[in-house]
Amino acid sequence: MIDVRKENQNTFIVSVTKGGSVTKHTVRLDDSYFQKLTGGTGDKERLIKESFQFLLEREPKESILRSFDLQVIGRYFPEYENTISGKS
């Protein structure tokens, strides 16, 4: 289960519960990157949740950085932006 809680306009706390344990992550998402990925549709919480679903398909929750800017995902997974843009 992925729970996304907004801390402020650009910072979110994400809790991932899987296999009886929980990891917590601080994710930053600025408006320009949100606009680039979604064209301004939907909301930031949904984009972050979909991004974590993307990550969890590729690595265990314990391997996800504890604090990062959403843009960083593309450095590790070059297909991220194309994949996620098609979903949002």
ZIPE-V570515 format. One record per run of one state. SS is the DSSP state (H for helix, E for strand, - for the rest). FROM is the first residue (numbers start at 1). TO is the last residue. If there is no record, write none. Layout:
BEGIN
SS	FROM	TO
SS	FROM	TO
END
This chain:
BEGIN
-	1	1
E	2	8
-	9	10
E	11	18
-	19	20
E	21	28
-	29	30
H	31	38
-	39	43
H	44	56
-	57	60
H	61	63
-	64	66
E	67	69
H	70	76
-	77	79
H	80	87
-	88	88
END
